[in-house]
Amino acid sequence: MVELGSNIGRGVSNFAANNLKGTNLPAPSPTPAPTPQHKTLPHALSRAANAASSSLALAPGGKDDRLGKALAEYGGVWEKIGDARVQHDDTIVRGFLAPWQQTLQTSINVAVKARQAVRMSRLELDAAKQAYVGCDTHHALSSTHSLYLIS
C-alpha cells in the first residue's frame, strides 16, 4: 500500500515537473524511482537482520557488540541466498518457461487454424447440401457431378 502511494506521488511530481516548464508556477524537480527491493523471504530476512545490526551498532557500546556483527553477517548470507534464488528463477524463465510458452503458443495457433478450416469445410458442406435439397433430381445429379469435378 505504501508503494502505491509513493508511486502515485512520484508520478504526479514528475508530471508536474514536465508540464509546468515555462510557466510562472514553481516546477518541482523530477524524482527518480527508488531501487526496487526483492520481495522474497531471504531478502526480507536479510533486511531485518541488517536493520537489527545497524540498530545495535547505534546503541552505546554497540560497535564491539558480537550480536550486531553476527546479525550483519547473517544478513549478508541471506542476501547472497536471495540473490542466488532470484538468478536461478530468471534462468528457469529464460531457459525453460519462455521456450515452452512459445511452443505452446505455436501449438494453439495451429489448432485454431485447423478449427477454422474445419468450420469452413462444414459451412461449404452445409451449403452444398442445401443446394442439393433445393433442386430437382436431374439438376442435382449434374450439380453433384460438377462438385466432384471441382474438388
C-alpha positions in Angstrom: 0.0 0.0 0.0 2.9 2.3 0.8 4.4 1.6 -2.6 1.2 2.5 -4.4 1.1 5.9 -2.6 4.7 6.6 -3.3 4.3 5.6 -7.0 1.3 7.9 -7.4 3.1 10.7 -5.6 6.2 10.3 -7.8 4.1 10.1 -10.9 2.3 13.4 -10.1 5.6 15.1 -9.2 7.2 14.0 -12.5 4.0 15.0 -14.4 4.1 18.5 -12.8 7.8 18.8 -13.4 7.4 18.1 -17.1 4.2 20.2 -17.7 4.9 23.3 -15.6 8.0 24.3 -17.6 7.8 27.8 -19.0 5.0 28.9 -16.6 5.1 31.3 -13.6 4.5 28.4 -11.2 7.4 26.7 -9.5 8.1 23.3 -11.1 9.1 20.6 -8.7 12.2 18.7 -9.5 11.6 15.2 -11.0 12.1 12.4 -8.5 13.9 9.2 -9.6 12.3 5.9 -8.9 13.7 4.1 -5.9 15.7 0.9 -6.4 13.2 -2.0 -6.2 13.6 -4.4 -3.3 13.1 -8.1 -3.9 10.1 -9.5 -2.1 11.5 -12.9 -1.3 11.8 -14.4 2.1 15.6 -14.5 2.1 15.8 -10.8 1.1 13.3 -9.9 3.9 15.4 -11.8 6.4 18.5 -10.0 5.2 16.9 -6.6 5.5 15.6 -7.4 9.0 19.0 -8.7 10.2 20.8 -5.7 8.7 18.3 -3.3 10.3 18.8 -5.0 13.7 22.5 -4.9 13.3 22.6 -1.2 12.5 20.2 -0.5 15.5 22.6 -2.4 17.8 25.6 -0.5 16.3 23.9 2.8 17.2 23.4 1.8 20.8 26.0 2.7 23.4 28.9 0.3 23.2 27.4 -1.3 20.0 30.4 -1.0 17.8 32.0 -4.0 19.5 28.8 -5.9 20.0 29.2 -9.5 18.9 25.4 -9.9 18.3 25.4 -6.9 16.0 28.3 -8.4 14.0 26.7 -11.8 13.8 23.4 -10.2 12.6 25.3 -8.3 9.9 27.0 -11.5 8.7 23.7 -13.4 8.9 22.0 -10.6 6.8 24.8 -10.8 4.3 24.4 -14.5 3.9 20.7 -14.3 3.4 21.3 -11.5 0.8 23.5 -13.9 -1.1 21.0 -16.7 -0.9 18.2 -14.4 -2.0 20.3 -13.1 -5.0 21.1 -16.7 -6.0 17.4 -17.7 -5.9 16.4 -14.7 -8.0 19.1 -15.5 -10.5 18.0 -19.2 -10.5 14.4 -18.1 -11.1 15.5 -15.9 -14.0 17.5 -18.7 -15.6 14.4 -21.0 -15.3 12.3 -18.4 -17.0 14.7 -17.8 -19.8 15.8 -21.4 -20.3 12.6 -23.3 -19.9 9.4 -21.3 -19.5 9.9 -18.9 -22.4 10.7 -21.7 -25.0 7.9 -23.8 -23.6 5.4 -20.9 -23.8 6.5 -20.3 -27.4 5.9 -23.9 -28.3 2.6 -23.9 -26.6 1.5 -20.7 -28.4 2.5 -22.2 -31.7 0.5 -25.3 -31.0 -2.5 -23.3 -30.0 -2.2 -21.2 -33.2 -2.1 -24.4 -35.3 -5.1 -25.8 -33.6 -7.1 -22.6 -34.1 -6.3 -22.5 -37.8 -7.3 -26.2 -38.1 -10.5 -25.5 -36.3 -11.2 -22.6 -38.6 -10.5 -24.8 -41.6 -13.0 -27.5 -40.3 -15.6 -24.8 -39.7 -15.2 -23.5 -43.3 -15.4 -27.1 -44.6 -18.6 -27.7 -42.7 -20.1 -24.5 -43.9 -19.3 -25.5 -47.5 -20.8 -28.9 -46.9 -24.0 -27.4 -45.5 -24.2 -25.1 -48.5 -23.8 -28.0 -50.9 -26.5 -30.0 -49.1 -28.9 -27.1 -49.2 -28.2 -26.7 -52.9 -28.8 -30.4 -53.4 -32.1 -30.3 -51.5 -33.3 -27.2 -53.3 -33.1 -28.6 -56.8 -34.7 -31.4 -58.8 -33.0 -34.8 -59.2 -31.7 -34.4 -62.7 -30.3 -31.0 -61.9 -29.0 -32.3 -58.5 -27.1 -35.1 -60.2 -25.4 -32.8 -62.6 -24.5 -30.3 -59.8 -23.2 -33.2 -57.7 -21.1 -34.4 -60.6 -19.8 -30.8 -61.1 -19.0 -30.7 -57.4 -16.9 -33.8 -57.7 -15.1 -32.4 -60.7 -14.3 -29.1 -58.9 -12.9 -31.0 -55.8 
